[in-house]
């Protein structure tokens, strides 16, 4: 029973990153280490945001006092996760996780009077994480691992005078994971606390303003450190309370290409965040039968109420989601849906207002124990 309900809970939590802070697209959960025996899973999710605003300034003539709509600047995106866990002994478990922990897709519609019309930007990343868990006495265990992260990015910003483009090389760098966990299986209780180190990339960046290409330069960017607290406990027969608290050091994340961030241009950083982000999730799971279980999940990120970047015009969120799991033998199939009320924001510099935005996330997970 506990494992059946936990499956729906884990699937609901994995969808909780549907619109997390910064450019995050993965919870970096270590939950797979607690699956029984040997286990493999495939997850597919898609998120369909609608993020639009109005700006008081447009391309010349500017400052007309008219609000120009931006159109939806945040296209839908998908993520795929592959994970495998093996029990090497009754005390030692290992796991491999392939996912996309960060990412960004920005596409302001062209042909409008909005100042950022036609601006695009993209960050692609892929991570491979190897984890190990060693069980200690008194239901404690220690967790460790290494993460390889490959990242690249491009940007095309026609609203910069004469137009600006950026492209980077793809770089692979490494970080680590450490943590501790405690369990009480008879009541399905578990607490896992993990730390994910920062990963520093040194890209070769190619920049161009108008028709003029500049010499390539080094662009150093730190994918920030984070701390995860994941928990669950049985609260009644066939009923599980679960959740997570995740802190990410987004103030350490900065994209400042040499030409774009040159003080003579007065543009500052291309991407930066003024606050770290804490994401809260709390849910309840319930077993309906030997085959069916479900979960409800609520998520929250505080709205800071300060100007944000033009390539990320959102500020916090509230969300509600549901997941249903069907179990047949050693296989679990889970489907989930999540609605996200995206926080309103005012953009830095051009003072555009982004309000009444939302998004829908959908996901499917197939897991098999053997």
Short mmCIF file of the C-alpha atoms (twelve columns), coordinates in Angstrom:
data_MODEL
# 
_entry.id   MODEL 
# 
loop_
_atom_site.group_PDB 
_atom_site.id 
_atom_site.type_symbol 
_atom_site.label_atom_id 
_atom_site.label_alt_id 
_atom_site.label_comp_id 
_atom_site.label_asym_id 
_atom_site.label_seq_id 
_atom_site.Cartn_x 
_atom_site.Cartn_y 
_atom_site.Cartn_z 
_atom_site.pdbx_PDB_model_num 
ATOM 1   C CA . UNK A 1   0.000  0.000  0.000   1 
ATOM 2   C CA . UNK A 2   2.678  2.512  0.980   1 
ATOM 3   C CA . UNK A 3   4.585  2.060  -2.270  1 
ATOM 4   C CA . UNK A 4   1.401  2.328  -4.324  1 
ATOM 5   C CA . UNK A 5   0.452  5.683  -2.822  1 
ATOM 6   C CA . UNK A 6   4.080  6.865  -2.920  1 
ATOM 7   C CA . UNK A 7   4.132  6.340  -6.686  1 
ATOM 8   C CA . UNK A 8   1.350  8.848  -7.299  1 
ATOM 9   C CA . UNK A 9   2.920  11.249 -4.789  1 
ATOM 10  C CA . UNK A 10  6.317  11.066 -6.491  1 
ATOM 11  C CA . UNK A 11  4.771  11.669 -9.892  1 
ATOM 12  C CA . UNK A 12  2.878  14.691 -8.601  1 
ATOM 13  C CA . UNK A 13  6.059  16.135 -7.097  1 
ATOM 14  C CA . UNK A 14  8.006  15.582 -10.310 1 
ATOM 15  C CA . UNK A 15  5.500  17.807 -12.094 1 
ATOM 16  C CA . UNK A 16  5.955  20.544 -9.488  1 
ATOM 17  C CA . UNK A 17  8.674  22.212 -11.517 1 
ATOM 18  C CA . UNK A 18  6.172  23.169 -14.215 1 
ATOM 19  C CA . UNK A 19  6.952  26.836 -13.577 1 
ATOM 20  C CA . UNK A 20  9.637  26.954 -10.894 1 
ATOM 21  C CA . UNK A 21  11.920 29.904 -10.254 1 
ATOM 22  C CA . UNK A 22  14.734 31.030 -12.498 1 
ATOM 23  C CA . UNK A 23  15.155 28.705 -15.479 1 
ATOM 24  C CA . UNK A 24  14.560 25.512 -13.523 1 
ATOM 25  C CA . UNK A 25  12.942 22.480 -15.165 1 
ATOM 26  C CA . UNK A 26  13.805 19.638 -12.777 1 
ATOM 27  C CA . UNK A 27  13.257 19.083 -9.062  1 
ATOM 28  C CA . UNK A 28  16.561 17.137 -8.805  1 
ATOM 29  C CA . UNK A 29  14.745 14.646 -6.593  1 
ATOM 30  C CA . UNK A 30  16.547 11.607 -5.166  1 
ATOM 31  C CA . UNK A 31  13.279 9.727  -4.695  1 
ATOM 32  C CA . UNK A 32  14.220 6.949  -7.111  1 
ATOM 33  C CA . UNK A 33  16.813 5.706  -4.600  1 
ATOM 34  C CA . UNK A 34  13.961 4.618  -2.329  1 
ATOM 35  C CA . UNK A 35  12.216 2.380  -4.857  1 
ATOM 36  C CA . UNK A 36  12.311 -1.290 -3.860  1 
ATOM 37  C CA . UNK A 37  14.751 -3.627 -5.631  1 
ATOM 38  C CA . UNK A 38  15.726 -2.773 -9.188  1 
ATOM 39  C CA . UNK A 39  13.635 -0.157 -10.945 1 
ATOM 40  C CA . UNK A 40  13.525 1.849  -14.192 1 
ATOM 41  C CA . UNK A 41  11.260 4.678  -15.275 1 
ATOM 42  C CA . UNK A 42  10.551 6.986  -18.200 1 
ATOM 43  C CA . UNK A 43  8.821  10.341 -17.703 1 
ATOM 44  C CA . UNK A 44  7.461  12.731 -20.311 1 
ATOM 45  C CA . UNK A 45  5.952  16.111 -19.493 1 
ATOM 46  C CA . UNK A 46  4.875  19.210 -21.339 1 
ATOM 47  C CA . UNK A 47  4.092  22.701 -20.078 1 
ATOM 48  C CA . UNK A 48  1.959  25.203 -21.987 1 
ATOM 49  C CA . UNK A 49  2.329  28.704 -20.534 1 
ATOM 50  C CA . UNK A 50  0.588  31.876 -21.617 1 
ATOM 51  C CA . UNK A 51  2.794  34.798 -20.607 1 
ATOM 52  C CA . UNK A 52  1.964  38.167 -22.143 1 
ATOM 53  C CA . UNK A 53  2.026  41.805 -21.158 1 
ATOM 54  C CA . UNK A 54  1.737  45.368 -22.346 1 
ATOM 55  C CA . UNK A 55  4.460  47.987 -22.690 1 
ATOM 56  C CA . UNK A 56  4.227  51.754 -22.588 1 
ATOM 57  C CA . UNK A 57  7.225  52.186 -24.877 1 
ATOM 58  C CA . UNK A 58  7.414  50.906 -28.441 1 
ATOM 59  C CA . UNK A 59  9.856  51.287 -31.280 1 
ATOM 60  C CA . UNK A 60  10.141 54.894 -32.520 1 
ATOM 61  C CA . UNK A 61  8.212  57.022 -31.988 1 
ATOM 62  C CA . UNK A 62  8.445  55.977 -28.335 1 
ATOM 63  C CA . UNK A 63  6.715  57.205 -25.199 1 
ATOM 64  C CA . UNK A 64  3.378  57.606 -26.956 1 
ATOM 65  C CA . UNK A 65  1.483  56.627 -23.824 1 
ATOM 66  C CA . UNK A 66  -0.162 53.688 -25.608 1 
ATOM 67  C CA . UNK A 67  -0.032 50.155 -24.235 1 
ATOM 68  C CA . UNK A 68  1.340  47.782 -26.853 1 
ATOM 69  C CA . UNK A 69  0.592  44.067 -26.282 1 
ATOM 70  C CA . UNK A 70  3.554  41.707 -26.343 1 
ATOM 71  C CA . UNK A 71  1.685  38.547 -27.315 1 
ATOM 72  C CA . UNK A 72  2.575  35.225 -25.685 1 
ATOM 73  C CA . UNK A 73  6.371  35.220 -25.315 1 
ATOM 74  C CA . UNK A 74  6.719  31.804 -23.657 1 
ATOM 75  C CA . UNK A 75  6.282  28.819 -26.006 1 
ATOM 76  C CA . UNK A 76  5.307  25.394 -24.724 1 
ATOM 77  C CA . UNK A 77  8.135  22.984 -23.952 1 
ATOM 78  C CA . UNK A 78  8.640  19.321 -23.119 1 
ATOM 79  C CA . UNK A 79  11.027 17.445 -20.852 1 
ATOM 80  C CA . UNK A 80  11.977 13.782 -20.832 1 
ATOM 81  C CA . UNK A 81  13.577 11.959 -17.896 1 
ATOM 82  C CA . UNK A 82  15.135 8.510  -17.887 1 
ATOM 83  C CA . UNK A 83  16.086 6.944  -14.561 1 
ATOM 84  C CA . UNK A 84  17.419 3.588  -13.417 1 
ATOM 85  C CA . UNK A 85  18.014 2.279  -9.907  1 
ATOM 86  C CA . UNK A 86  19.727 -0.943 -8.841  1 
ATOM 87  C CA . UNK A 87  20.074 -2.524 -5.414  1 
ATOM 88  C CA . UNK A 88  23.643 -3.806 -5.174  1 
ATOM 89  C CA . UNK A 89  23.038 -5.261 -1.706  1 
ATOM 90  C CA . UNK A 90  20.653 -4.868 1.208   1 
ATOM 91  C CA . UNK A 91  22.608 -1.748 2.236   1 
ATOM 92  C CA . UNK A 92  23.774 -0.227 -1.054  1 
ATOM 93  C CA . UNK A 93  21.722 1.293  -3.903  1 
ATOM 94  C CA . UNK A 94  22.856 3.154  -7.017  1 
ATOM 95  C CA . UNK A 95  20.930 5.187  -9.592  1 
ATOM 96  C CA . UNK A 96  21.411 7.028  -12.881 1 
ATOM 97  C CA . UNK A 97  19.183 9.956  -13.900 1 
ATOM 98  C CA . UNK A 98  19.164 11.653 -17.317 1 
ATOM 99  C CA . UNK A 99  17.161 14.896 -17.347 1 
ATOM 100 C CA . UNK A 100 17.050 18.575 -18.294 1 
ATOM 101 C CA . UNK A 101 17.512 20.483 -15.020 1 
ATOM 102 C CA . UNK A 102 17.459 23.957 -16.590 1 
ATOM 103 C CA . UNK A 103 16.182 25.471 -19.805 1 
ATOM 104 C CA . UNK A 104 14.615 28.538 -21.379 1 
ATOM 105 C CA . UNK A 105 12.561 29.269 -24.486 1 
ATOM 106 C CA . UNK A 106 11.739 32.914 -25.184 1 
ATOM 107 C CA . UNK A 107 9.922  33.981 -28.350 1 
ATOM 108 C CA . UNK A 108 8.248  37.377 -28.495 1 
ATOM 109 C CA . UNK A 109 5.932  37.373 -31.528 1 
ATOM 110 C CA . UNK A 110 7.208  39.430 -34.442 1 
ATOM 111 C CA . UNK A 111 5.223  41.993 -36.370 1 
ATOM 112 C CA . UNK A 112 3.841  43.801 -33.322 1 
ATOM 113 C CA . UNK A 113 4.502  47.292 -31.997 1 
ATOM 114 C CA . UNK A 114 5.766  45.933 -28.687 1 
ATOM 115 C CA . UNK A 115 9.349  47.013 -28.042 1 
ATOM 116 C CA . UNK A 116 10.700 43.442 -27.731 1 
ATOM 117 C CA . UNK A 117 8.860  42.208 -30.825 1 
ATOM 118 C CA . UNK A 118 10.801 39.393 -32.495 1 
ATOM 119 C CA . UNK A 119 13.191 38.828 -29.580 1 
ATOM 120 C CA . UNK A 120 14.178 35.196 -29.021 1 
ATOM 121 C CA . UNK A 121 16.432 33.356 -26.592 1 
ATOM 122 C CA . UNK A 122 17.062 29.728 -25.779 1 
ATOM 123 C CA . UNK A 123 19.028 27.761 -23.189 1 
ATOM 124 C CA . UNK A 124 19.388 24.010 -23.684 1 
ATOM 125 C CA . UNK A 125 20.818 21.661 -21.080 1 
ATOM 126 C CA . UNK A 126 21.151 17.960 -20.390 1 
ATOM 127 C CA . UNK A 127 22.386 16.367 -17.159 1 
ATOM 128 C CA . UNK A 128 23.481 12.881 -16.197 1 
ATOM 129 C CA . UNK A 129 23.486 12.266 -12.449 1 
ATOM 130 C CA . UNK A 130 24.975 9.194  -10.756 1 
ATOM 131 C CA . UNK A 131 23.772 8.618  -7.188  1 
ATOM 132 C CA . UNK A 132 24.665 6.177  -4.432  1 
ATOM 133 C CA . UNK A 133 22.841 5.473  -1.171  1 
ATOM 134 C CA . UNK A 134 24.289 3.592  1.776   1 
ATOM 135 C CA . UNK A 135 21.991 2.439  4.584   1 
ATOM 136 C CA . UNK A 136 23.114 3.030  8.164   1 
ATOM 137 C CA . UNK A 137 21.687 1.689  11.436  1 
ATOM 138 C CA . UNK A 138 18.510 3.188  12.936  1 
ATOM 139 C CA . UNK A 139 16.879 3.748  9.513   1 
ATOM 140 C CA . UNK A 140 19.338 6.449  8.455   1 
ATOM 141 C CA . UNK A 141 21.158 6.529  5.124   1 
ATOM 142 C CA . UNK A 142 23.709 8.736  3.402   1 
ATOM 143 C CA . UNK A 143 23.524 9.865  -0.215  1 
ATOM 144 C CA . UNK A 144 26.254 11.013 -2.582  1 
ATOM 145 C CA . UNK A 145 26.766 11.496 -6.271  1 
ATOM 146 C CA . UNK A 146 28.169 13.397 -9.211  1 
ATOM 147 C CA . UNK A 147 26.347 15.380 -11.896 1 
ATOM 148 C CA . UNK A 148 27.576 16.136 -15.425 1 
ATOM 149 C CA . UNK A 149 25.788 19.097 -17.034 1 
ATOM 150 C CA . UNK A 150 26.019 20.114 -20.701 1 
ATOM 151 C CA . UNK A 151 24.631 23.565 -21.575 1 
ATOM 152 C CA . UNK A 152 24.524 26.052 -24.457 1 
ATOM 153 C CA . UNK A 153 22.527 29.143 -25.377 1 
ATOM 154 C CA . UNK A 154 21.565 31.637 -28.084 1 
ATOM 155 C CA . UNK A 155 19.814 35.006 -28.131 1 
ATOM 156 C CA . UNK A 156 18.544 37.404 -30.814 1 
ATOM 157 C CA . UNK A 157 17.402 40.796 -29.518 1 
ATOM 158 C CA . UNK A 158 16.290 43.192 -32.263 1 
ATOM 159 C CA . UNK A 159 15.180 45.837 -29.728 1 
ATOM 160 C CA . UNK A 160 18.820 46.571 -28.850 1 
ATOM 161 C CA . UNK A 161 19.980 49.452 -31.100 1 
ATOM 162 C CA . UNK A 162 21.020 47.969 -34.483 1 
ATOM 163 C CA . UNK A 163 20.120 44.482 -33.160 1 
ATOM 164 C CA . UNK A 164 22.118 42.082 -30.983 1 
ATOM 165 C CA . UNK A 165 22.848 38.355 -31.282 1 
ATOM 166 C CA . UNK A 166 24.659 35.907 -29.010 1 
ATOM 167 C CA . UNK A 167 25.626 32.270 -29.383 1 
ATOM 168 C CA . UNK A 168 27.741 30.105 -27.101 1 
ATOM 169 C CA . UNK A 169 29.626 26.875 -27.355 1 
ATOM 170 C CA . UNK A 170 28.267 23.754 -25.654 1 
ATOM 171 C CA . UNK A 171 30.162 23.096 -22.446 1 
ATOM 172 C CA . UNK A 172 30.126 20.140 -20.048 1 
ATOM 173 C CA . UNK A 173 31.069 20.619 -16.411 1 
ATOM 174 C CA . UNK A 174 30.588 18.758 -13.154 1 
ATOM 175 C CA . UNK A 175 29.051 19.140 -9.713  1 
ATOM 176 C CA . UNK A 176 28.211 16.888 -6.799  1 
ATOM 177 C CA . UNK A 177 25.297 15.779 -4.624  1 
ATOM 178 C CA . UNK A 178 25.405 14.942 -0.898  1 
ATOM 179 C CA . UNK A 179 22.588 14.177 1.482   1 
ATOM 180 C CA . UNK A 180 21.090 12.235 4.350   1 
ATOM 181 C CA . UNK A 181 17.776 10.438 4.768   1 
ATOM 182 C CA . UNK A 182 15.693 8.804  7.482   1 
ATOM 183 C CA . UNK A 183 12.838 6.309  7.082   1 
ATOM 184 C CA . UNK A 184 10.189 4.536  9.121   1 
ATOM 185 C CA . UNK A 185 8.726  2.072  6.603   1 
ATOM 186 C CA . UNK A 186 5.862  0.828  8.781   1 
ATOM 187 C CA . UNK A 187 4.154  4.244  8.506   1 
ATOM 188 C CA . UNK A 188 5.631  5.182  5.089   1 
ATOM 189 C CA . UNK A 189 7.592  8.005  6.744   1 
ATOM 190 C CA . UNK A 190 10.662 9.379  4.999   1 
ATOM 191 C CA . UNK A 191 12.699 12.575 5.091   1 
ATOM 192 C CA . UNK A 192 15.529 13.228 2.620   1 
ATOM 193 C CA . UNK A 193 17.747 16.319 2.720   1 
ATOM 194 C CA . UNK A 194 20.120 16.819 -0.220  1 
ATOM 195 C CA . UNK A 195 22.544 19.497 -1.356  1 
ATOM 196 C CA . UNK A 196 23.328 20.041 -5.039  1 
ATOM 197 C CA . UNK A 197 26.536 21.953 -5.682  1 
ATOM 198 C CA . UNK A 198 26.815 24.782 -8.182  1 
ATOM 199 C CA . UNK A 199 28.275 24.041 -11.611 1 
ATOM 200 C CA . UNK A 200 30.399 26.680 -13.354 1 
ATOM 201 C CA . UNK A 201 30.505 26.869 -17.150 1 
ATOM 202 C CA . UNK A 202 33.090 28.808 -19.144 1 
ATOM 203 C CA . UNK A 203 31.595 29.299 -22.606 1 
ATOM 204 C CA . UNK A 204 33.138 30.767 -25.722 1 
ATOM 205 C CA . UNK A 205 30.648 33.480 -26.650 1 
ATOM 206 C CA . UNK A 206 30.135 35.013 -30.100 1 
ATOM 207 C CA . UNK A 207 28.400 38.413 -30.107 1 
ATOM 208 C CA . UNK A 208 27.263 40.672 -32.897 1 
ATOM 209 C CA . UNK A 209 25.679 44.129 -32.984 1 
ATOM 210 C CA . UNK A 210 24.092 44.944 -36.319 1 
ATOM 211 C CA . UNK A 211 26.446 43.762 -39.079 1 
ATOM 212 C CA . UNK A 212 29.526 43.886 -36.830 1 
ATOM 213 C CA . UNK A 213 30.767 40.604 -35.290 1 
ATOM 214 C CA . UNK A 214 33.017 40.941 -32.254 1 
ATOM 215 C CA . UNK A 215 35.894 38.622 -31.304 1 
ATOM 216 C CA . UNK A 216 34.813 35.627 -29.252 1 
ATOM 217 C CA . UNK A 217 35.177 36.037 -25.504 1 
ATOM 218 C CA . UNK A 218 34.864 33.929 -22.362 1 
ATOM 219 C CA . UNK A 219 31.448 33.944 -20.714 1 
ATOM 220 C CA . UNK A 220 31.461 32.487 -17.200 1 
ATOM 221 C CA . UNK A 221 28.094 31.431 -15.791 1 
ATOM 222 C CA . UNK A 222 27.304 29.582 -12.575 1 
ATOM 223 C CA . UNK A 223 24.351 27.207 -12.487 1 
ATOM 224 C CA . UNK A 224 23.404 27.740 -8.842  1 
ATOM 225 C CA . UNK A 225 23.597 25.492 -5.808  1 
ATOM 226 C CA . UNK A 226 20.386 24.196 -4.263  1 
ATOM 227 C CA . UNK A 227 18.998 22.380 -1.229  1 
ATOM 228 C CA . UNK A 228 16.088 19.922 -1.354  1 
ATOM 229 C CA . UNK A 229 13.966 18.721 1.560   1 
ATOM 230 C CA . UNK A 230 11.600 15.912 0.517   1 
ATOM 231 C CA . UNK A 231 9.241  14.303 3.011   1 
ATOM 232 C CA . UNK A 232 6.294  11.961 3.335   1 
ATOM 233 C CA . UNK A 233 4.380  10.119 6.058   1 
ATOM 234 C CA . UNK A 234 1.286  8.013  6.410   1 
ATOM 235 C CA . UNK A 235 -1.469 9.898  8.232   1 
ATOM 236 C CA . UNK A 236 -4.270 7.313  8.027   1 
ATOM 237 C CA . UNK A 237 -4.953 3.958  6.439   1 
ATOM 238 C CA . UNK A 238 -4.174 4.181  2.701   1 
ATOM 239 C CA . UNK A 239 -3.431 7.923  3.003   1 
ATOM 240 C CA . UNK A 240 -0.089 9.710  2.609   1 
ATOM 241 C CA . UNK A 241 0.945  13.294 3.303   1 
ATOM 242 C CA . UNK A 242 3.931  14.401 1.223   1 
ATOM 243 C CA . UNK A 243 5.762  17.480 0.067   1 
ATOM 244 C CA . UNK A 244 9.014  19.269 -0.608  1 
ATOM 245 C CA . UNK A 245 10.829 22.524 0.079   1 
ATOM 246 C CA . UNK A 246 13.497 23.576 -2.406  1 
ATOM 247 C CA . UNK A 247 15.897 26.518 -2.134  1 
ATOM 248 C CA . UNK A 248 17.922 27.658 -5.143  1 
ATOM 249 C CA . UNK A 249 20.663 30.299 -5.035  1 
ATOM 250 C CA . UNK A 250 19.452 32.163 -8.125  1 
ATOM 251 C CA . UNK A 251 21.203 35.401 -7.123  1 
ATOM 252 C CA . UNK A 252 24.439 33.622 -8.109  1 
ATOM 253 C CA . UNK A 253 23.171 33.094 -11.671 1 
ATOM 254 C CA . UNK A 254 24.298 35.762 -14.119 1 
ATOM 255 C CA . UNK A 255 24.665 35.911 -17.898 1 
ATOM 256 C CA . UNK A 256 26.847 38.913 -18.756 1 
ATOM 257 C CA . UNK A 257 28.447 38.622 -22.209 1 
ATOM 258 C CA . UNK A 258 31.449 40.909 -22.653 1 
ATOM 259 C CA . UNK A 259 29.970 43.240 -25.284 1 
ATOM 260 C CA . UNK A 260 26.366 43.280 -24.060 1 
ATOM 261 C CA . UNK A 261 27.431 43.995 -20.464 1 
ATOM 262 C CA . UNK A 262 30.025 46.617 -21.409 1 
ATOM 263 C CA . UNK A 263 29.420 49.668 -19.166 1 
ATOM 264 C CA . UNK A 264 29.541 51.942 -22.233 1 
ATOM 265 C CA . UNK A 265 26.295 50.399 -23.493 1 
ATOM 266 C CA . UNK A 266 24.573 50.712 -20.120 1 
ATOM 267 C CA . UNK A 267 22.580 47.487 -20.570 1 
ATOM 268 C CA . UNK A 268 23.839 45.566 -17.538 1 
ATOM 269 C CA . UNK A 269 23.493 41.791 -17.371 1 
ATOM 270 C CA . UNK A 270 21.568 39.928 -20.049 1 
ATOM 271 C CA . UNK A 271 20.005 37.696 -17.354 1 
ATOM 272 C CA . UNK A 272 20.201 38.078 -13.577 1 
ATOM 273 C CA . UNK A 273 18.001 37.505 -10.531 1 
ATOM 274 C CA . UNK A 274 17.684 39.733 -7.479  1 
ATOM 275 C CA . UNK A 275 16.377 37.052 -5.108  1 
ATOM 276 C CA . UNK A 276 16.942 33.424 -4.283  1 
ATOM 277 C CA . UNK A 277 13.876 31.230 -4.735  1 
ATOM 278 C CA . UNK A 278 12.149 28.871 -2.303  1 
ATOM 279 C CA . UNK A 279 9.541  26.539 -3.809  1 
ATOM 280 C CA . UNK A 280 6.983  24.817 -1.572  1 
ATOM 281 C CA . UNK A 281 4.892  21.775 -2.463  1 
ATOM 282 C CA . UNK A 282 2.401  19.968 -0.236  1 
ATOM 283 C CA . UNK A 283 0.098  17.141 -1.224  1 
ATOM 284 C CA . UNK A 284 -1.960 14.192 -0.143  1 
ATOM 285 C CA . UNK A 285 -2.048 10.742 -1.716  1 
ATOM 286 C CA . UNK A 286 -4.714 8.079  -1.401  1 
ATOM 287 C CA . UNK A 287 -5.008 4.420  -2.384  1 
ATOM 288 C CA . UNK A 288 -8.387 3.569  -3.888  1 
ATOM 289 C CA . UNK A 289 -7.756 -0.121 -4.618  1 
ATOM 290 C CA . UNK A 290 -4.920 -2.564 -5.235  1 
ATOM 291 C CA . UNK A 291 -4.519 -1.061 -8.718  1 
ATOM 292 C CA . UNK A 292 -5.479 2.596  -8.390  1 
ATOM 293 C CA . UNK A 293 -4.087 5.464  -6.341  1 
ATOM 294 C CA . UNK A 294 -4.134 9.221  -6.703  1 
ATOM 295 C CA . UNK A 295 -2.678 12.430 -5.335  1 
ATOM 296 C CA . UNK A 296 -3.455 16.135 -5.079  1 
ATOM 297 C CA . UNK A 297 -0.622 18.667 -4.864  1 
ATOM 298 C CA . UNK A 298 -0.431 22.380 -4.145  1 
ATOM 299 C CA . UNK A 299 2.615  24.530 -4.976  1 
ATOM 300 C CA . UNK A 300 3.737  28.025 -4.076  1 
ATOM 301 C CA . UNK A 301 6.557  30.473 -4.771  1 
ATOM 302 C CA . UNK A 302 6.544  33.898 -3.179  1 
ATOM 303 C CA . UNK A 303 6.039  36.912 -5.422  1 
ATOM 304 C CA . UNK A 304 8.844  39.386 -4.677  1 
ATOM 305 C CA . UNK A 305 7.223  42.440 -6.270  1 
ATOM 306 C CA . UNK A 306 10.405 43.893 -7.756  1 
ATOM 307 C CA . UNK A 307 11.224 44.493 -11.449 1 
ATOM 308 C CA . UNK A 308 12.293 41.397 -13.380 1 
ATOM 309 C CA . UNK A 309 14.250 40.768 -16.573 1 
ATOM 310 C CA . UNK A 310 12.645 41.151 -19.991 1 
ATOM 311 C CA . UNK A 311 13.572 37.558 -20.857 1 
ATOM 312 C CA . UNK A 312 11.745 36.194 -17.793 1 
ATOM 313 C CA . UNK A 313 8.753  38.424 -17.002 1 
ATOM 314 C CA . UNK A 314 7.205  36.349 -14.197 1 
ATOM 315 C CA . UNK A 315 7.305  36.591 -10.415 1 
ATOM 316 C CA . UNK A 316 6.309  33.625 -8.258  1 
ATOM 317 C CA . UNK A 317 3.351  31.284 -8.733  1 
ATOM 318 C CA . UNK A 318 0.537  29.306 -7.142  1 
ATOM 319 C CA . UNK A 319 -0.428 25.909 -8.499  1 
ATOM 320 C CA . UNK A 320 -2.676 22.911 -8.034  1 
ATOM 321 C CA . UNK A 321 -2.174 19.497 -9.578  1 
ATOM 322 C CA . UNK A 322 -3.489 15.953 -9.588  1 
ATOM 323 C CA . UNK A 323 -1.993 12.579 -10.498 1 
ATOM 324 C CA . UNK A 324 -3.457 9.097  -10.877 1 
ATOM 325 C CA . UNK A 325 -1.443 5.862  -10.870 1 
ATOM 326 C CA . UNK A 326 -2.510 2.479  -12.242 1 
ATOM 327 C CA . UNK A 327 -0.465 -0.519 -11.132 1 
ATOM 328 C CA . UNK A 328 -0.421 -3.826 -12.975 1 
ATOM 329 C CA . UNK A 329 2.035  -6.301 -11.551 1 
ATOM 330 C CA . UNK A 330 5.483  -4.720 -11.459 1 
ATOM 331 C CA . UNK A 331 4.548  -1.799 -13.716 1 
ATOM 332 C CA . UNK A 332 3.168  1.594  -12.668 1 
ATOM 333 C CA . UNK A 333 1.626  4.064  -15.117 1 
ATOM 334 C CA . UNK A 334 0.961  7.582  -13.867 1 
ATOM 335 C CA . UNK A 335 -0.725 10.532 -15.533 1 
ATOM 336 C CA . UNK A 336 -0.828 14.020 -14.096 1 
ATOM 337 C CA . UNK A 337 -2.099 17.529 -14.764 1 
ATOM 338 C CA . UNK A 338 -1.190 20.827 -13.131 1 
ATOM 339 C CA . UNK A 339 -2.580 24.353 -13.347 1 
ATOM 340 C CA . UNK A 340 -0.214 27.243 -12.587 1 
ATOM 341 C CA . UNK A 341 -1.281 30.794 -11.750 1 
ATOM 342 C CA . UNK A 342 1.833  32.697 -12.834 1 
ATOM 343 C CA . UNK A 343 2.728  35.723 -10.737 1 
ATOM 344 C CA . UNK A 344 2.378  39.211 -12.216 1 
ATOM 345 C CA . UNK A 345 5.548  41.169 -12.923 1 
ATOM 346 C CA . UNK A 346 6.896  44.495 -14.163 1 
ATOM 347 C CA . UNK A 347 9.959  44.295 -16.375 1 
ATOM 348 C CA . UNK A 348 13.177 46.112 -15.689 1 
ATOM 349 C CA . UNK A 349 14.029 49.117 -17.878 1 
ATOM 350 C CA . UNK A 350 11.018 49.199 -20.201 1 
ATOM 351 C CA . UNK A 351 8.432  48.845 -17.393 1 
ATOM 352 C CA . UNK A 352 6.087  46.474 -19.179 1 
ATOM 353 C CA . UNK A 353 3.251  44.949 -17.156 1 
ATOM 354 C CA . UNK A 354 2.733  41.174 -17.326 1 
ATOM 355 C CA . UNK A 355 -0.492 40.157 -15.577 1 
ATOM 356 C CA . UNK A 356 -3.177 37.449 -15.485 1 
ATOM 357 C CA . UNK A 357 -0.848 34.798 -16.874 1 
ATOM 358 C CA . UNK A 358 -1.196 31.059 -16.444 1 
ATOM 359 C CA . UNK A 359 -0.060 27.678 -17.674 1 
ATOM 360 C CA . UNK A 360 -1.071 24.033 -17.864 1 
ATOM 361 C CA . UNK A 361 1.275  21.113 -17.393 1 
ATOM 362 C CA . UNK A 362 0.688  17.484 -18.358 1 
ATOM 363 C CA . UNK A 363 2.836  14.438 -17.763 1 
ATOM 364 C CA . UNK A 364 3.068  10.658 -18.045 1 
ATOM 365 C CA . UNK A 365 5.410  8.362  -16.133 1 
ATOM 366 C CA . UNK A 366 5.963  4.637  -16.665 1 
ATOM 367 C CA . UNK A 367 7.927  2.738  -14.010 1 
ATOM 368 C CA . UNK A 368 8.855  -0.941 -13.876 1 
ATOM 369 C CA . UNK A 369 10.330 -2.930 -10.990 1 
ATOM 370 C CA . UNK A 370 12.297 -6.085 -11.692 1 
# 
